[in-house]
Amino acid sequence: MASVVLMATGCSKMLNLNPSSAVSPDAVSVDDITALRNGMYWKVQEEPGERAYIMFDLFGGELTTKQSKNSLDLINSLSSANNEYVEEQWAGFYKALMQVNNVYVIAQNLPEGKDKDTVLGECHYFRAYLHLCLVTRWGDVPLMAENNDALVSRTPKDEVWKFIESELDEAMKLLGSSSSNFYLSNDAAVALRARVALYRGDKAKAAELAESLISNARYSFDDYEKIFRGQPNTEVIFAFPCLTADGSAITISTLFYSYNHPNAGSYVYVPAQEVMEMYAENDKRRDISVMTLDNLNSINKYPSGQTGTDPVIISRISELYLISAEAQGVEKGLPRLNQLRQARGLNPIYPGTEAEFIDALLKERRLELLCEGHRWYDLVRHGKAVATLGILDYQTLLPIPTSERQANGNLSQNDGY
């Protein structure tokens, strides 16, 4: 990972990594703040590639290919240090981090005030978000709090997790409200911090933060269709817009829709049969989540196909209900789980033990968050991935890409690869 500087591109006013024809961060003025922010958002959205957003569904047994009906075949094909999509994500997360770190350096010299606080808060959020994407995939990863030319080693994962927590704590202090859920806000930082607290086993913190958003009048359950059909809604907290007009390459629906769909697609990934059968007929999520056309099954959450792009949601209020429920356990958390179920047209459930509650909660997370990038790590963090997916122990981490290890001899490989 090398130091890079920023360049403002012409009509798009996005800032790109381009060390051959760039200007120093010291030369960027307050007048460049809009382009500076847009460039940072763009890099974080685009660099890891479209499969980064569904990688935990690919590894989580939710999908197969049209050539194979066995989701384990797909998992095994991805579990390779030479897999191009694993490599794309590793490189993309770090390229995005380079951009964010450059913006962070520039923002230190901005005049004191709301604009400076906003940019710094966004930097802290994105540094946390990108490191979260890395540590949940690979475990120990190089912590990149600043850009440098060194051939770095992998940082112990506990240190990376602590960095993520501290970055989100800073983001929560600095970010205010936002006029659009396509820009970061204090609420977005709180939502991600609640997720991290849950992942780290700090259940009291997770519940406290989740409840603060559940009680926020800005958010409430809405029609499921609105969430995934580009309509105004009261559920989304933060999402990447992935706009066609901006040239976004995040075209997830082309991977899912079949060629016979009105919007067409390349039909790379097919929902596993278990996924097609897991929704009850009265579940309001069913028809938006999956569909069958001419006997071909498809994921239906991203509707544009080859006609355009779709937003990718990072945080929405239903996840906070699930976080609160899991963090509080069966005795106190069950009402939150049942509130979500009732909002989606389902009857309440009454698991008798904590183990039964966790199984029910994981099932509800699967139903609610299908193809939004949660399933695999949900199974991993609960120690259920090996038994549920039929994978080997070492496949609870991704392999460090061979190309990265060839370029940097200080990078060790995860066991088993």
HELIX and SHEET records of a PDB file:
HELIX    1   1 PRO A   19  SER A   21  5                                   3    
HELIX    2   2 PRO A   25  ALA A   27  5                                   3    
HELIX    3   3 VAL A   30  ASP A   32  5                                   3    
HELIX    4   4 ILE A   33  GLU A   46  1                                  14    
HELIX    5   5 GLU A   50  ILE A   54  5                                   5    
HELIX    6   6 MET A   55  LEU A   58  1                                   4    
HELIX    7   7 SER A   71  LEU A   78  1                                   8    
HELIX    8   8 GLU A   84  ALA A  107  1                                  24    
HELIX    9   9 LYS A  114  TRP A  138  1                                  25    
HELIX   10  10 LYS A  157  LEU A  174  1                                  18    
HELIX   11  11 ASN A  186  TYR A  199  1                                  14    
HELIX   12  12 LYS A  203  ILE A  214  1                                  12    
HELIX   13  13 TYR A  224  ILE A  227  1                                   4    
HELIX   14  14 THR A  244  ASP A  246  5                                   3    
HELIX   15  15 ILE A  252  PHE A  256  1                                   5    
HELIX   16  16 GLN A  273  GLU A  277  1                                   5    
HELIX   17  17 ARG A  286  SER A  289  1                                   4    
HELIX   18  18 GLY A  305  THR A  307  5                                   3    
HELIX   19  19 ILE A  317  ALA A  343  1                                  27    
HELIX   20  20 GLU A  354  GLU A  368  1                                  15    
HELIX   21  21 ARG A  375  ARG A  381  1                                   7    
HELIX   22  22 ALA A  385  LEU A  389  1                                   5    
HELIX   23  23 ASP A  393  THR A  396  5                                   4    
HELIX   24  24 THR A  402  ALA A  407  1                                   6    
SHEET    1   A 2 LEU A   6  ALA A   8  0                                        
SHEET    2   A 2 LEU A  15  LEU A  17 -1                                        
SHEET    1   B 2 LEU A  63  THR A  65  0                                        
SHEET    2   B 2 TYR A 269  PRO A 271 -1                                        
SHEET    1   C 2 VAL A 236  PHE A 240  0                                        
SHEET    2   C 2 VAL A 312  ARG A 316 -1                                        
SHEET    1   D 2 VAL A 290  LEU A 293  0                                        
SHEET    2   D 2 LEU A 296  ILE A 299 -1                                        
END                                                                             
